[in-house]
Amino acid sequence: MATEIRSLTAEDVPAVVEIEKQCFAAPWSEKEMLAECQNKMAHYVVLCADGAVVGYGGFWHIVDEAHITNIAVSPDCRRKGYGESILKAMLECAKGLSIRAATLEVRSSNVAAQALYEKEGFYWAGIRRQYYLDNREDAYIYWKEPL
């Protein structure tokens, strides 16, 4: 399967919103994702397989940090290394912007994502108690510095 990672465009938003719905209890709306396309602090990429968007990720550039907002891969395309490819592309983008560190929150139950972040050099830095509104689940805070 031929894959490509490129910047998110407004034309990609319907596919990204569909992935959001499949992956998250509180998915971002089409309006919110379109706003991210206009947000000068936001940097998003999509991963396409055979021309179709199957994953995406993004971060907000705040001062000299990348605050990772989302990484998601369509459920039927998981376990192919796509999440890792998206994360690496985002970190390369951040380096190109002279960003020194990256941070994110991840559900305490999402062991697979935690393993990916740790593999890429992120370290556990704390807990946000009852962070997720849908079920009051804790979020683990991860950091990577320097990039």
C-alpha positions, 0 to 999 in steps of 0.5 A: 500500500502506497502511503504519503504524509502531507499537510492537512487541507480543508478538503481533508476535513470530512475524512478527518472528522469521520476518523474522529467519530470512529476513534474518540468519545468526544470527537471534534466537529467539522466546524472545529477542524475547519477552524484548525485549518485557519489557526496559525498556531496549528500544524496538522498532517494527514497520512494517506494510504492509496490516496485515502486519508486514514490517519492524522495528527496535529499540534499547536505551536505555543511559544517554543513548545508543541502541544499535541492535540490529536493523533488518530488512525482509522480502526481498520488501518491500525497496527501498520505503523501509521500512528508512529509515522504521523508522530514522527512527521509531527515532531520533524515539523516541530523541529523545523519550527525551532520548537524545543519540546513537545507535550500531550495528554493521553488516557490512562487506559490507552496503553498502546498510545503510551507505549508509542510515545515512550518509544519515541522518547516521551516521558511520563510527567504527571496526571490530570485527574478526571480530565476526560469529560465523557467518563472522568478518566485521568489523563497522563501527561507526557513530555519530550525535550529536547526534540 
